[in-house]
């Protein structure tokens, strides 16, 4: 049963006239009558009583009218969906993004891409660093957007990938603005309550290598809670549970609103590069277009590398 046949049957049922139904279906009455006859021959029964004026729907057709209406609607939607899916598939690009970047950066990146080409359909996969790399290397993602510590080897250090620095960030300590005085007293007493990250996630590794060792000499470090989610760490800092080291891009709106305070001058901060990565020689035309749009040099100057005087701010007591 074809969609046009269902629409023909409904046109007769709704108008009660072959003549009006033919006009609605943009056919001559004779051509339309032949189509209805073909439909009846196909199903093997008469659906309309032609001996009466207006044309009457026979009980067989009347009982199934709602079902025919639903089938027609579903088939129309199926046609629309198939066309849309075909268009989306031909314009789809898959981005893998670290969780923190998914929250703070990726929405602005997607907006920029859509402004350049509104037909682009982006499938966003939010994951931790290792999962982003895995999605890229297994070709389940076209491009990965991930953090890198300046001066250190890139997380995807292979000859078959291409990477580009697309922005800069900082891992900064933040805390509840309303409880800053109490925190300052604790820090003055060489005590730092903080939100820890698991050691097997990117920021946990950064904390273990670049932040905590520089604090441990004269400070009692007190992990109050642990989470792999930077957004959760930010929320815990905002309510005064403990200091959280989070990307500045993630915290900047809360800082502007006066909810949390950047306490880099009291404790340590560390620079970050935001990089885009793709496999060499595998991009289709849409992924290549997206790459050319996002892999542009960032406007700021490149930050210094780890170990220089500007990279890690010294704690103030």
Beta strands, then each sheet from edge to edge (+ up, - down):
strand 1: 48-49
strand 2: 56-57
strand 3: 92-98
strand 4: 121-127
strand 5: 143-148
strand 6: 161-176
strand 7: 191-196
strand 8: 220-226
strand 9: 244-247
strand 10: 260-262
strand 11: 270-279
sheet 1: 1+ 2-
sheet 2: 4+ 3+ 5+ 11- 6+ 9-
sheet 3: 4+ 3+ 5+ 11- 6+ 10-
sheet 4: 7+ 8+
end
